[in-house]
Amino acid sequence: MKRNDNGLLYGPEDKVSYFQSGLLGLQHVLAMDVYVPPLIIAGLLSMTLGQKTGFLQAAFLACGIGTILQTKFFMKLPVSQGPSFVPIGAVAGVYFANGAAHGGLATVLGSLVIGAILLILLGLSGIYQKVINTLVPALVGGTIITCVGLSLLPSALNDNIFKATGNVDQNIEIAAITGFAMLAAITIGIRIPQLQRLFRVSSIVIALIIGTVVASAMGRFDWSVVNNAPWLSLPKFTAVHYGLHFSLPAILTFVVIYMVLTTETTGTWFAMSAVVGEKISKKQWNRGIIGEGLSCLFAALLGTTPMTGYSTNAGVVSITGVASRRVFVSAGIWFMVLGFFGKLSAFLSAVPAPVIGGIFSIICVIIMLNGLNVIRDLDTNESSIYILGIPIVLTMAVILLPSAVLKSTPQMVQYLLGSPITIAAISAVVLNLAMGDHKAEVSEDNQSNENPKNTTSHIEAQKLAESKS
């Protein structure tokens, strides 16, 4: 199969057969481990088994609705939505501060609804695109992408392998076998072009199957979770059950959370734009934030936490070479199916963490290298080194920050420090404003207005970098 200039087998607008798009959509779903944040929150809130199941089902439904909205109607990039880790602490704090039980969740959901509406209004106003164009040139965009991959890597290795439940040596063995299986499938696809469609495109599914079989043989797959789950069920605990309650302190708390999420999502959009080599237009930026707001609004009404664009999908696209939007719509449909089919949801949640870690760690590196690809062909100077380097240092600093130090900071600061991507983005923007060569950027912008073909905006720089790679 012939690749395009960006090394993709299928571009965003390319049509993939319904059977193949269904299989590839499931591959994205399997690689995202979207069930982790809801399960963490359910544990923190001491939910009953029924509540936990409903919470997870609602999250899957919100993922599906958000993914289809963004991919098909709003952002129109191959982007999957999933629950963010950022709001976990805020959800628990607001929940217990407002009497727990129904009152706590009603306050959480009410605040999330208000925050989501504010995101929608931000997109409708057209301000969001102007902020991005002003504050995020190519160097800053590439830096954010690099830090996205870097910030996810410790989670892939620690949470899913080294510190995951079970024997550490066994975890490493399972992760290594899974990662080797994926690399072997990719290698076969590269070396034997006739098998590229089967092995490169399906490399993650192949690795997940092999990793799960190996883990099951070691007694690490809990089949009782699947056996005890119902075949078909509806989410029982939604905003209709809990109600909505509005509290100004809680609303202000989640407004800050949504600001962090917006920064996180922007990094994901940059990453995917770099991978597919497509320009993000002014309208797309504004439509994207509207889609993000609607995604979060549906999530709140369904009774779960905010959705955000998942950057892991950019790595999956890089590995498989498939960026068709039809595949991502299929992923959205799979998520909705998971929201109703209990056994399938249970199976995915039972996949051992080391299996996910073996794949996730490789995906993180791919994302990080995509960010460096954006930067490498830019005209850089001495200040560029600091604009790129300092956010990387701060990303690692936030990741390695002792929990005792984190807990001693004000609550609002804790929210910011809970997202390394946000710290990286803020620092890159501030450093660029202070140290960047803005005269050069102005002249480039003027040149691009005279001749669109010569534009050196951050999106075009991404396209240039990807085509040369």
N, C-alpha and C positions, 0 to 999 in steps of 0.2 A: 504494500500500500504506500502511495506517495505521501511524503510529508510536506507541509507548507513551510514558509520561510521561518516560522517560529518553532519548527520541530514537532508540530502537532499533526496527528493523524486526522483529527476532526476539529474544525474551528467552531466558534460559538454558534454560527448560523447553519452549519452543516447538518444534514438530516441523517440520523442513525435509525436503523430498523427498530420497531417497537420492542421486539424480543431482546435485541442487544442493548437498547437504552434501558430496558427494565433491569437487565443483569448488571449493567454498569452503574445504574442508579443505586442498586442495592449495595454495590461495592463502596460507594461514597458513604452510605448509611453505616455500614460496618466499620468504616475507618474513623468515624467521628466520635464515638463513645459519648453521645449526647446524654446518656442516662446518668452519667456520673454526678453533675451538679444537682439534679433533682434528688438523687439518692442521699447526697451529703446533707442537703437542706432538710429532707424528711427525717434523717437521723437527728439533726440538731433540734428539730421541733418535736421530737418524740411522737411522731405520727403513728397511728395504728396501721396494721397491715393493709386494711381497706383504704385508708387515706393515702398511704404510700403508693399503692397500686394506681389509685385515681390520679395522684399527683404526677406519676410517671407517664400515664396514658395522656394526660392533658399536655405534658411537655412534648410528647411525640406529635400530637395533633397540631400544636402551635408551631413546631418545626416544619411540618408539612405545609401548613397554610402560609407561613412566612417565606419558605423557600419558593413556593409557586408564585406568590405575589412579587417577590424581588426578581426572580429569573424571567418570568413571563410578562409582567406588566410594568414594573417600576425600574429597577436598576438595569435590567436586561443584560446582565453579565451572568455567567455561570457561578452563582453564589448560593451556598446552603446556609440556612439559619439554624441556630442551636442555642440552648440555654448557656448563658455566660457564668463564669466562676466569680466575676466581680461582685454581684449583689449578695453573695452568700452571707457575709457578715452583717450587712444592713438588714436583710430579711429577718435574721435571727434577732437582731437588736430591737427592731421595731415590733416584732411579734411579741417578745417578752415584755417590752415596755408598755404594751397596750392590753395587758391582761391575758395574753396567750389565747388558747382555744379559738373560738370563732371570732372574738373581738380582735385578736392579734392579726389573724389572717385577713380579716375584713379591712383593717387599716393598711396592711401591706398592699393588698389588691387595689384599694381606693387610691393610694399614692401612686401606684404603677400606672393606673389609668390616666391620671392627670399628667404624669411625666410623658407618657406616650403621645397624648394629645399635643403637648408642647413640641415634641419632635416633628409631628405632622405639620404644625404651624410654621416651624423653622424652615421646612422644605418648601412650603407654599409661599413663603415670603421671598425666597430666592437668595437669602443671605448666606446660606451654607456654602454654595458654590463660590461666592465672592471671597469668603474666608479661606477656602481651600486654595484658590488660585493665588491669593496674596501670601499666604503663610507656608505653603507646601510646594516649593519648586522641586526639580528632579533630585537634587542631592538629599533634601529632607525626606522625600518619598522613598528613595532607595535605602536610606538609613533606617526608616521606620520598618520597611520590609525585612531588612537584615535582623533588626531587633525582635521582630515578631517570631522568626524562626529560632533565634537564640533564646528567647524567653520561654518558649515551649519545650525546649530540649531537656532541661532539668526535670520537668514534670514527667516527660516521657520515660526518662531513665529512673528517677527516684520513685515517683508515685506508682508507676506501672511495673517496675522491675525490682530495684534494690530494696525499697521499703514496702512493697506490696505484700499482701497476706501470703503466707507459705514459706517454705524453705528458700533462702536466698540463692543457694547454688542451683536449686531446681528452677527458680525463676529465671536466672541467667541462661540456663540451658534451653528452656522453652523459648525465651526471647531470641536467643541466638539461632535456633532452628527456624523459627518463624521468619526472622530477618534474612537468613541465608536462602530460604525457600523463595522469598520475594525477589532477591537479587538473582537467583538462578533462573526464575521465570523471565525476568527482564533481559538477562543475558541471552537466553534462548531466542527471545523475540528480536533482539538486535542482530544476533549472528545468523539467524535463519529467517530471512524476510517473509517467507511463505507462512511462517508460524507467528508473525508479529501480532496479528489481530487476536489470536488466542492467548498468547503468553504475556506480551507486554500490557495489553489492554486489561487483562484479567489477573494481573500479577498479584494484586492485593487480595482478591477473593481466594486465589490459589494459596497464598501464604496464610490467610485466616483459616482455611480448611485444614491445611497441614498442621498449623500450630494448635488448633483446637483438638485434632485427632491425637497429637502427641500429648497434650495436656490431659486429655481424657484417659489415655493409656496410663498416665502417671497418677490417676485418681484425682485430678485437679478440676474436673468439670462436674458441677453439682446438678445431676440430671433430675433430682427431686424437685428443684425449683421449676423446671419445665413441666414435669408430670403433675404437679399440684396446681398449675395455672389453668384458668378456664380458657376454652377455645375462643369464645366471643364474649365481650363485655363492654359496657359503656362507662365512661368516666363518671363516677358518682359524686365527686366532690369538686365543684366549680364555684365561680363567683355567685351563681344563683343560690348555692347552698350556704356559703359563708357570708354573702352580702358584701356591700362596699361601705367603708367608713372613711371619712376625710379628716385628716389631722395635719395642721400646717407644719409642725416640726418634721413629721414623717414625710410630707410632700417635699419639703426642702431637702431632706436627706436623699430622697430618690431622684431629685433633679440633679444633684451632684453625681449620683450613680449613672444617670443617663448621659451626662457629659463625658464621663469616663468611657462608657460603652460606645459613644459616638466616635471617640478617638480610636478605640479598639477596632471598630468596624471599618473606619477609614483606612487603617493599616491593612486590613483584609482586602479591601477593594484595590488598594495599590498593588498588593501582592498578586491578585488575580489579573489585574490589568497588565502587569509585567509579564506574566506567564503566557497570556493569550496574545499579547502584543497589540491590543486594541485601545484606541483613545477613549477616555471617559469624557463625554461632552458635558457642557454646562448643565443642560437639562437632566442628564443622567445623575449628576451629583445631587441635584434637588429632588428628583424623583426617588433616588435611592434612600434619602433620609426620610421621605414620606413613607416609602415601603418599610423602612426600619420602624417607624412609629406605628404603622398599622400592624406590623408583625408583633410588636410589643403589646399593642392594645388587645389584639386577639388572645395573646398569651395570658394577659391579666384577666380578661373575661372568662377564659377557660379555667382559671384558678392556678396558674403556674407563674414562673418568674420570667424576666425579660429575655428576649432573643437577641442574638448578635450574629454577624457573619462569621463563619468558621474559617480560619486561615489554613487549616489542614487540607482543605479542598484544593487549594492552589498547589500544594505538594502532590496531591493525588493526580491532578491534571498533568503536572510535569512528568510524573512517572508513567502514566498510561498514555499520554498524548491525546486524550479525548476531552475536549472542552465544549462539546455540543450542549446547548441549552436544553435540548430535549432530554438529555440524560439527567440534568438537574431537576427538571420537572418530574421525571420518573422517581428521582430520589424523594421529592416532596410527596408524591403519591405513596411511596413505601412508608414514609413516616406516618402518614394518615392511616394506612393499613395497620401499622404497629399500634396506633392509638385505640384500635378496636379489637385486635387479635392478641389475647393475653399470652398464649403459648409462644408466639413469635417474639413478643416483647421480652418474655422471660428468658428465652434462649439467648437473645442478644445481651441481656444484662448478666447472663451467666458465663459469657466468654471470659476466660481468665485474663487478668490484667497483664501478665507477661506477654501474652499473644498480641494484645494491643500495643504494648510497649515496643516490641520488636519491629513493628511496622511504623509506629508513630515517631520513633527516634530518627528513622531514615527520612521520613516526610519533613521533619523539622529542619534537617540539614538542607534539603532541597529548597525549602522556603528561604532560608538564610542566603543560600548561594544565588537565588533569583534576585534578592536585594542587591547583592554585590555586583551582579550583572548589569543592573540599572545604572550603577555608579561608575563602572570601570571605563566607559567610553565618554564620560563627561570631561570638559575642560576644568581641571581642579587646580587649586593653589594651596598655599600653606594653611589658610583658615579652614579649608575643606577637611583637612585631616582631623581637626578638632571637632568640627560639626559632625563628622562620622564617628570619631573615636569616643568622645565623652558620653554620648547616649549608650554606647556599648558598655562602657564602664559602669554607668548608672544602672543599666539593666541587670548586670550581674550583681551589683551592690544590693539592689532591691531583692533579688532572688535569694541572696545569701544573708540578708539582714536577720539577725537573731530575733526570735519571736518575742522575747522579753522587751527588746527595744521597740518593736512595732507596737506592742500593747501599751507602752508608756506614752505614746503620742496621742494627740486629740483624735476623736472619731473621724472627722473629715479627712485628716491626714492619713489615717489608716486605710480609708477607701482608696485614696490615690496610690499609696504604697502597695496596696493589694493588686495593682495592675502594672507590671513592669512595662508593658507596651505603652501605657499612658505616660509614664515617667520618661520613657525614651522619646515619645512624640513631642511632649512639651519641651524637653531639653533641646531637641534638634531644632524646633521652631525658634526658640529663644536664642540659641547660639547663632542660627542663620541670620536672624534679625540684627544681632549685635556684631557679627563678624563677616557675614556674607558680602559678596561683591554685587551690591544692588544696582550699581551703574551698568554693569555688564548685563544684568537681567533686564533692565529697562531697554537697552539697545536691542537685545535679542527679541523682546516683545514687539518693539517697533518694526524690526525686520520681519517678524512673523506676520504682522498685520499687512505688510506690503506684499509678502509672498508666502502664502500659507504652506507651500511645499517645503519651505526652509524653516518652519517653526521649530524652536528648541524648547518648547514647554515640557513640563515633567512627563507628560504622557508620551510625547513624541520621543523623548530620550529613552523611555522604557522600550518603545518599539524598536529603536535603533539598536539598543543593547541586546534585545532578544534576537533580532535578526542576525546580528553578528555572532551570537553564541551558537 
